[in-house]
């Protein structure tokens, strides 16, 4: 053991190579206990292959020794050889004191491979052997939670709670709150969150989100305001807090919160867009346009923001801005039939009828099943004197809206007019 202690001191003084060389030379003379200690040290220092070789050698001498199998299985997992670990752990007998812990390890390995039913069966077997062991209940609860079986997970978390509120660094109240929330049981989830004495921003954020789902905006606002107080750089909270302020009729506070969030997260397109919407509600039109344009600059395919900006320009009667916006978007590769439709309308407003026709024609490729578009397109063609082109468009419209007698009569007149030419 003196040689082993000397090697430990060498590692502590950053002379790892010397320590390994010393142990390699000593290994042939070491007894079984010393070999096991050297394997443990190799494992701690990250020399996994070397540790596995020693343990395999010891297993040949002591094939029933579960401690060797458990340690070697852990090393195989670190070496990303899960199959070898599984095979080794499956060798441990039912009457071995390490059997239950082995079943938990096996469940972890099967879960990692996506074999969730096999993992659950291993844990249920462990439960039969140790029906009152909280670690087994936790393993079952965590497995079921991870695969979305929240109701079943709750059953096992509830078994742990009378014994302890925290196990393996996991807050049981936190998990119960999340599981109830994920099951749509927001009031129950809130009760568990209220029992959690935590200042962790993640927990407070989830608390606020659950409160919002339970229509308790007062609790959500308080929780999210506290998140910002303890961690101003918690990006996600600003959008959610601004949203709940707006829903609560506190538009100015919503706007101020969104603007503060943009100081922290200047690449958040949703926050730019929402801040723009709030600015519009506050009649800050120039500010609104600037903010929404920033959102679109971050994502030229941000359809919701683009259509909002178009509606703003339509309301203010500024067709040229619509033309400029959509032309610029199309130059970046953004492509949507709705944009072509809006471009056609804007050209029509500006009396640029040839350009409007081209845009209507382009929009038709993607909107030939849209009754509103077909009706508008048909009228445009009629006004342009293109009766022959308008007739099949109105016919297509009537397939979608056969009860529109006004268009049916209008189409009949168009056909008569077209035949008389």
Secondary structure as UniProt FT lines:
FT   HELIX           2..12
FT   TURN            13..14
FT   HELIX           16..27
FT   TURN            28..29
FT   HELIX           32..45
FT   HELIX           48..61
FT   TURN            63..64
FT   HELIX           66..78
FT   TURN            79..80
FT   HELIX           82..89
FT   TURN            90..91
FT   TURN            94..95
FT   TURN            97..98
FT   HELIX           99..112
FT   TURN            113..114
FT   HELIX           116..129
FT   TURN            131..132
FT   HELIX           134..146
FT   TURN            147..148
FT   HELIX           150..161
FT   TURN            162..163
FT   STRAND          166..167
FT   TURN            168..169
FT   STRAND          170..171
FT   HELIX           172..182
FT   TURN            183..184
FT   HELIX           186..195
FT   HELIX           201..213
FT   TURN            214..215
FT   HELIX           217..230
FT   TURN            232..233
FT   HELIX           236..247
FT   TURN            248..249
FT   HELIX           251..264
FT   TURN            266..267
FT   HELIX           269..281
FT   TURN            282..283
FT   HELIX           285..298
FT   TURN            300..301
FT   HELIX           303..315
FT   TURN            316..317
FT   HELIX           319..331
FT   TURN            332..333
FT   HELIX           337..349
FT   TURN            350..351
FT   HELIX           353..367
FT   TURN            368..369
FT   HELIX           371..383
FT   TURN            384..385
FT   HELIX           387..400
FT   TURN            402..403
FT   HELIX           405..419
//
